[in-house]
Amino acid sequence: MTPARTFLPFSRPVIDEATIAAVADVLRSGWITSGPQVKSFEARLSEYVGGRPVLTFNSGTSTMEIALRVAGIGPGDEVITTPISWPATANVILAVGATPVFADIDPVTRNIDLDRLEAAITPRTRMLLPVHLSGLPVDMDRLYEIAARHGLRVLEDAAQAFGSRWRGRHIGEFGDLVSFSFQANKNLTTGEGGCLVLNNAEEAALAAKYRLQGVTRSGIDGIDVDVLGGKHNMSDIMAAIGLGQLAQIASFTAHRRALARHYFTCLGADFEAVTGAQLPLADFEHSNWHLFQIVLPDRGPGTRAAFMEAMAAQQIGTGFHYAAIHLLSLYRARGFGEGMFPVAERVGRLTVTLPMFNDMIHADVERVATAVKAILGSAGAQR
Ligand SMILES: *Cc1c(COP(=O)(O)O)cnc(C)c1O
């Protein structure tokens, strides 16, 4: 079998031998839950975001839920978010008893449209929850200007944006609450996991309580519980993976940017004109290129399934990220439906994620681009 015929996944984790050895050390150490590795990983993460407090969690979802609790978001509060994200983004708003309010996306960045976000603000709005989709940050200047003008908290769902930058600074170095995910497909992984960047020691202490049953070490008897916390802590096994990954994140990000550039080159300057498909925004300064996504030309029902099948026939994995959240049954049952966010609905139906991962090679990009052009080019003759 030639290498070109082996299956190319759309994503896969890359764990080096040094990291595997570090995990083995933890497993032999006699301490595998939260301990010295977690402390050390949190210290390194804090350095990475310019010294702001950072706490780790067992998932990005837990991280966001606790961020909402730390900000005091609950019943009666509206949180404005994007309809194009993994369901976790809106689910956590429901989980704390608050009300998700969607604002449609910008067709070029595919991130929440900040004009529509501002238009969705009501007297009940308490927080803005944008997503840096595929690692491309929303316009941070504009976002925080709107938040300041309306006196609103911000939780950045930066699940996909570890290593992304805004005006030369890492996402997380500034702003309000910033949540990252270390799930297996993310640019930096701990298997599962996440971390939250907070504003100060008081917020960090509150988040630490929510992380573990609400337990505080206080009083002469040792412990007390004064808020209802859960079980959301990261283990030392996960943190050891994270420490190994963090040492490589700069090279991971640089490599992904080079791969993204190569995609643009290989797909060609006339790709959009010839195929009717839409490329991602060509950003090589801010995005960490977590996902490389194209929006297919609309050829009716089954457009995306047919494309994904044709790619699979060439042993190339693809994905779709994401179905519009407001059209999922849970959200339809809350009154959302078709026609409310037309840009999100089109993008949700027609977006395809092409392969992109930390040890993908340039030849893989060439193979994918050739397949994409062949599939869309031939079908495009019918347009
Ligand atoms: C991965 C992801 C999450 C959730 O993170 P988990 O670690 O899987 O809980 C939330 N939002 C976005 C945009 C994500 O990509």
PDBQT file of the ligand as one rigid body, heavy atoms in Angstrom, charges set to zero:
ROOT
HETATM    1  C1  LIG A 401     -14.254  21.399  22.569  1.00  0.00    +0.000 C 
HETATM    2  C2  LIG A 401     -15.168  22.552  22.746  1.00  0.00    +0.000 A 
HETATM    3  C3  LIG A 401     -15.901  22.770  23.926  1.00  0.00    +0.000 A 
HETATM    4  C4  LIG A 401     -16.001  21.790  25.040  1.00  0.00    +0.000 C 
HETATM    5  O1  LIG A 401     -14.849  21.315  25.521  1.00  0.00    +0.000 OA
HETATM    6  P1  LIG A 401     -14.784  19.849  26.206  1.00  0.00    +0.000 P 
HETATM    7  O2  LIG A 401     -13.393  19.819  26.720  1.00  0.00    +0.000 OA
HETATM    8  O3  LIG A 401     -15.061  18.858  25.119  1.00  0.00    +0.000 OA
HETATM    9  O4  LIG A 401     -15.806  19.810  27.286  1.00  0.00    +0.000 OA
HETATM   10  C5  LIG A 401     -16.636  23.930  24.038  1.00  0.00    +0.000 A 
HETATM   11  N1  LIG A 401     -16.687  24.828  23.052  1.00  0.00    +0.000 NA
HETATM   12  C6  LIG A 401     -16.029  24.656  21.899  1.00  0.00    +0.000 A 
HETATM   13  C7  LIG A 401     -16.113  25.710  20.853  1.00  0.00    +0.000 C 
HETATM   14  C8  LIG A 401     -15.267  23.513  21.694  1.00  0.00    +0.000 A 
HETATM   15  O5  LIG A 401     -14.631  23.328  20.536  1.00  0.00    +0.000 OA
ENDROOT
TORSDOF 0
